[in-house]
Each structure stands twice: as structure tokens, then as C-alpha cells.
Amino acid sequence: MNDNYEKNRRILLVDDEYDIVSLVRIVLKNTGFLVDAYTDPILALSNFKVGLYDLLLLDIRMPEMNGLDLYQNMKQIDSNAKVCFLTASELFYEEYRRMEVHPWLDKAYFIQKPFRTEELIAQIKAIIFS
């Protein structure tokens, strides 16, 4: 993809693991994306604004607020926000879909941890530019 096209794209990254936030932020910035990164989902939510982000990249399991609840709160602010969840569980998507706890999961994307940076970038580009 064209770097100039990516430079105008902003991603919100929220993960309670500082090492993951640091690594992913560097990788995304080096690819040309603008990145706002948080380890605190409550702080991320308080700074969230309509139309500011092309993608929300959210960890699912966080102590203060899980990624699903964070996204539901953000979706009330910006109903068009695209989301990609980071998860260490292979079965997470199928489990929640089967339980129909969150029917909007059909429109969500998932990246399984651990991930290779090349796969992360490819998935993010596919989501943003779709």
C-alpha cells in the first residue's frame, strides 16, 4: 500500500500489557499509521471522539474494563467505528457467537496473540482499506 495513504489513517490501540502496546505502536508508526495507545481502557474511553479513528484495536481481556465492554461504550459514541480485537484465545469468537451474547461480533475482526508483525499489519490494512 502507498505510505501516503496510510499516513492519514489513525488507529486507537488499547491493551493493558505495556510491552504489547509499545511493540504494536512502534510497528504501526513505522508502517505510517498515526497511533494513539493506552494501557488503561477507562482513559482511552474518556478521550474517544466521533470519527477520529479508522480502526479500534482492542485487547479483550483487561482488568479495568474488557475490550467488549469498551467497544460497546465506544460504539455508542461512534456507531461507525471499525474494531479488531486482540485475543489469546482461539475459541473466543466461536464461544461468544454461539452464546449470542454479543450479536455484533459477526462484524468484528480478531487477531490472535501471539502474532507476527507482518500478519498484524496485513490484517490491519485489510480492515482499514476494505
N, C-alpha and C positions, 0 to 999 in steps of 0.2 A: 504494500500500500504506500501511497505517497505520504512522506513525512509531513508536508504542509497540511494535508487533510487531517492528519492525526493531531497536529498541534492545537487545533481548535476544539478538541474533544476533552471533556472533563469527567473524571471518574472520582466517585466517593468510595473510599476504602475504609471498612470498619472491621477490625479483628482485635480481640483482647490480647493476642500474643504479639509483643513488641517486635520480636525477631521477624515474624512473618510480615508485619506491617512495613518494617524497614526494607526488607528484601523486595517485596512486591512494589513498593513505592519507587525504589531505585530502578527496577526493571521497567516499570511503566513510564517513568520520566525519561529514561534513556531511549525508549521507543518513540517518544514525542508527545505523550499524553500529559495533560495537566492533572495533578492528583492532589486531592485533599484527603489526608489519612488521619484516622482516630483509633485509639485503643479503648476509648470509652464511648459506648453506644448512646448514652444519655447526652453527652456533649455533642456527638455527631447529630443527633436529632434536634437539639436546640439550635444548631447552626444550619440546618437543612432549609433550602428555599426552592420554590417552584421554578422549574425549567433550568436550574443551574447545572445539572449533571446529565451526561449522556448515558451513564451506567452507574448503578449502585453495586458495589462488590462487597458483600456482607458475609461474615462468618456466621454460622448457625448457632454454635454453642459458645455463649459468652455469659459471664456471671451476672452482670447487672440487668441485662435485657437480652434475650436471644434474638438472633437475626430475623426470625419470622415475625416476632412482635415489633421489632424495629421497622421492618419493611411495611407492616400493616399501618403503623403510625405515619411513616413517610408517604405511603400511598394516599392517605387522607389529605396530605398537603399537596402532593403532585401525583395525580392518578395515572399519568403517562410515563412515570419513571420505570426504566428497564432495570431488572435485577438479575444478578448472578450470585448464587450462594456458594460459599466455600464450605465443604464438609469433609470430615474424615470418615464418614460412614457410607459404605457402598449401598446400603439398603435404605438410607434415609428417604429418598424421593419416593420409592415404591411404598414404604411403610405409611408415610403421610398421605399419599394419594389414595391408597386402599382405605384408610380410615376416613377419608374425605373431610379431614379437619380443616384443611386449607384448600378449597377448590381452585384458587388462583394459581396453585403450584404448576398446573399444566402450562402456564405462560412464563414460568420461571426457568432459569438456566442453572446448572450445577457444575462446579468444578471440584473434583475430589482431591483432597490432600493425601499424601504429598503429591505435588505436581511438578512437572518440568517447566521451566520458564518459557520455553518455546511453545509448549501446549497452552499455557496460560495466555500468552499474547495472541496466539491464533484464535482461541476461543473468544477472547475479549473483542478482537477485531470483527469476528463473525457476528457477534451480538450487536455491537455498535453500528456496524455498517450494513446491517440487514434491513 
